[in-house]
Amino acid sequence: MMMATTANRILTNLPRIRPLPHHHHCFSTEDRRPVSPDETQTQRARALSLYRRLLRASSTMPTPNRRNYIANKTRKEYRKHMGLSDVEEIEFCLRLADTNLDTVMVQAEHLSRLFNDPEYQNYN
């Protein structure tokens, strides 16, 4: 009982993956620079790569709840933003997804180490 309570407290206090906010710009659509087909393809490839890496990283989480939360959140955010066309907004979302990937990887490593630590197991 104590382990579940301690684990829940630890998981509750970990930072959550934040949703991608709707990013507004201070200029009109006429002020935006044209997007080259190469740039669009590069961003698309980056987005797909990050998506796959986030889903793979979610599977490294030590608990089913965290694995499911991260995978579902990733799918939801990508679906929500799939229609973006503004280059700067897409770039912002890609940077945020990259940061989220780093966060998931650090959390997975930390939690896996914690759950496998005999000292942690002794708190039961």
N, C-alpha and C positions, 0 to 999 in steps of 0.2 A: 504494500500500500504506500509506504513512504517513497519508494523509488518512482512510482507513477506520479505522485504529488510533486516530487523534486523535478522530475523530467518535465512535467507540465509547466512548472514555474520557469524553468530554464527556457523551454520553447516559447513560452508566452513573452518572455523578456527579450528574445532575439528580434532584431529589426525585421520587419515584414518587407516583402518585395512590394515596392510602391507601384501603383498603376501609372501608366504613362499619362501625364496630364495633357489636356488640350493646350497646345502652345499657340499663342496669338502673336502676330507680328504687327509692327507699327507702320507698315507701309501698305499701299494698295497693290493689287495684283499687277498693275501696269509697271510698278517699280521692280518687280521680280525679274531676275535674269532668266533667259531661256535655258532649258535643260537639254543637254546633248543626249543622244541615244546611248552613248558609251557610259555616261554618268548614271543614267537610269538603270542600265544593266548591272553596273558595279554596285549600286545601292541595293538592287534586288538580290544579287548574289550574297552581299553582306547580310541582308535581312534573313534570307533563308539559312545561311550558315549559322547565324546567331540563334535562330529559332531551333534548329536541330541541336545545337550545343546546349541551349537551355533545357530542352527536353531530356537530353542525355544526362546533364548535370542533376536534374531533378531525381533521376533514378539512383543517384549515389547517396541520397539522403537516408539516414538510418531508420526513419520511421515512415510507415505508410501514409500517415496524415500529412507529413511534410512533402513527401513525394507527390501525392495527389494534389495538394494545394499549389505547389509550384508548377506542375504540368498544366493544371486547369487554368491558373492565372496567366501562364504564358500563352496558351491557346486563345483565351478570351481577349487579351491585349492585342495579339497579332490580328485577330479577326476584326477587332474594333478599329484598328488603324490601317487596315489593308487598302483603303481607298485614298490614302493621303497622296497629294500630288506636289505639294510645296517642297522644294529641295531642302530648305533649311529646317523645316518641320520634320522631314524624314530623317535628316542627319541628327537632329536632336533626339528623336526616338531611338535611333540606332546607338547613339552614345549611351543613352539611358539603359537600353537592353544589354549593352556590353558591361555596364556597371552592375546591373542585376546579375549577370552571369558570374562576375567576380564574387559577388556577395553570396550567391548560392554555393559556389565552389568552396569558399572559406567556411561557410556554415556547415556544409556536408563534412568537410575534413574535421572541423572542431567537434561536431556532435558525434561523429563516428569514434573519434579518439576518446571523447568523454564517456560514451556508453560502453566502450571496451576497457576502460580503466578500472582495475580492481578496487582502487580507493573509492571510486564513485559507487561501485557495487556494494561496498561495505556500509553505505548510508541506509541500506534497507533494514 
